[in-house]
Structure formats: C-alpha cells, structure tokens
Amino acid sequence: MAKKKKKSTTDNSGNGSSKAARQKSTPATSDVTATPTSEPESKGGFDVFGFLKESREELAKVVWPSRQQLIGESVTVILMVTLVATTIYLVDNLFSWLSDTVFL
C-alpha cells in the first residue's frame, strides 16, 4: 500500500520559502496607488497641457525614417496605387466592352 504524501508549504525552487511568506512579501494590486500625474483630473475637465506634454513625450519615442527610407517607401506606395488603379480601369473597360457586345 502506497503512503500518502504530506502537502508541503515550500515551493519547488528549493530555497525553502513558504507560499504564505511569498504572498506577504509581494504587494497586492489594491495596495499600489497610481501617481497623481498618470490619473485623469477628477473634476471631469480635459487637461490640455497634460495632453500636450504626454503627446510630446510619445513623439520623442518615435523612430523617424531617414530621408532615403521616406522617399523609397513613398515611391513604392505611389507606384502600387497607380498599378492597382490602372488594373481596375482596364478590367472595368473589359467588362464594359464585353457587356456591350453580349447584350446589345
């Protein structure tokens, strides 16, 4: 007959710390308070200066393309739009010609 294993309160990492001790050492999410700058104003108004400040901070994080990348990708987009527009125009004319010859 197999012996029943006793439940251990230690974790599997081998350092011997108990689960209860780990839970006490980590702060609960309800204990953490947000900084006043990240909270919207409680008076219900829109903080224009805060919005502009945050927008400027986010724009500083943007990795802007070089002039060569910008020109190359712009040319690619313009060529693809021209190609698709020409294809749609030609297919439209083809269907127009086919419908004229079949139905008239």
C-alpha positions as CSV (number, residue, x, y, z in Angstrom):
1,M,0.0,0.0,0.0
2,A,1.4,3.4,-1.0
3,K,2.0,6.1,1.6
4,K,0.2,9.4,1.2
5,K,2.5,12.3,0.6
6,K,2.3,15.2,3.0
7,K,1.4,18.6,1.5
8,S,4.4,20.8,1.6
9,T,4.2,24.6,2.0
10,T,7.6,25.1,0.4
11,D,7.9,25.9,-3.3
12,N,9.6,23.8,-5.8
13,S,12.6,26.2,-6.2
14,G,14.4,24.6,-3.3
15,N,15.0,27.7,-1.3
16,G,12.6,26.7,1.4
17,S,10.4,29.8,1.4
18,S,6.8,29.2,2.1
19,K,3.9,30.2,-0.1
20,A,2.5,32.3,2.7
21,A,5.7,34.2,3.1
22,R,5.9,34.9,-0.7
23,Q,2.4,36.2,-0.7
24,K,3.1,38.5,2.2
25,S,6.2,39.9,0.5
26,T,4.5,40.8,-2.8
27,P,2.2,43.8,-2.7
28,A,-1.3,43.3,-3.7
29,T,-2.6,45.3,-6.6
30,S,-5.1,47.1,-4.4
31,D,-2.2,48.4,-2.3
32,V,-0.5,50.1,-5.3
33,T,-1.6,53.7,-5.9
34,A,-1.1,55.5,-9.1
35,T,0.9,58.6,-9.3
36,P,-1.1,61.8,-9.5
37,T,0.3,62.7,-12.9
38,S,-1.0,59.5,-14.5
39,E,-4.5,59.9,-13.2
40,P,-7.0,62.0,-15.1
41,E,-8.3,65.0,-13.3
42,S,-11.2,64.2,-11.1
43,K,-13.1,67.4,-11.8
44,G,-14.1,66.0,-15.2
45,G,-12.3,68.6,-17.3
46,F,-9.8,67.9,-20.1
47,D,-6.3,68.7,-19.2
48,V,-4.9,70.3,-22.4
49,F,-1.4,71.0,-21.1
50,G,-1.1,67.4,-19.8
51,F,-2.3,66.1,-23.1
52,L,0.3,68.2,-25.0
53,K,3.0,67.1,-22.6
54,E,2.2,63.4,-23.0
55,S,1.9,63.8,-26.8
56,R,5.4,65.4,-26.9
57,E,6.8,62.6,-24.8
58,E,5.3,59.9,-27.1
59,L,6.6,61.7,-30.2
60,A,10.1,61.7,-28.7
61,K,9.9,57.9,-28.6
62,V,9.1,57.6,-32.3
63,V,11.9,56.3,-34.5
64,W,11.5,58.5,-37.6
65,P,12.6,57.2,-41.0
66,S,15.5,58.6,-42.8
67,R,15.0,60.7,-45.9
68,Q,16.1,57.8,-48.1
69,Q,13.6,55.5,-46.5
70,L,10.8,58.0,-46.7
71,I,11.4,58.7,-50.4
72,G,11.8,55.0,-51.3
73,E,8.6,53.9,-49.5
74,S,6.6,56.9,-50.8
75,V,7.6,56.0,-54.4
76,T,6.6,52.4,-53.7
77,V,3.2,53.4,-52.5
78,I,2.6,55.8,-55.4
79,L,3.6,53.0,-57.9
80,M,1.4,50.4,-56.2
81,V,-1.6,52.8,-56.2
82,T,-1.0,53.6,-59.9
83,L,-0.8,49.9,-60.7
84,V,-4.0,49.0,-58.9
85,A,-5.9,52.0,-60.3
86,T,-4.8,51.1,-63.9
87,T,-5.7,47.4,-63.4
88,I,-9.2,48.4,-62.1
89,Y,-9.6,50.8,-65.1
90,L,-8.6,48.1,-67.6
91,V,-10.8,45.4,-66.1
92,D,-13.8,47.9,-65.9
93,N,-13.3,48.7,-69.6
94,L,-13.0,45.0,-70.5
95,F,-16.3,44.2,-68.7
96,S,-17.9,47.2,-70.3
97,W,-16.9,46.1,-73.8
98,L,-18.0,42.5,-73.0
99,S,-21.4,43.6,-71.8
100,D,-21.9,45.9,-74.9
101,T,-21.0,43.1,-77.3
102,V,-23.1,40.4,-75.5
103,F,-26.2,42.4,-74.6
104,L,-26.5,44.8,-77.5
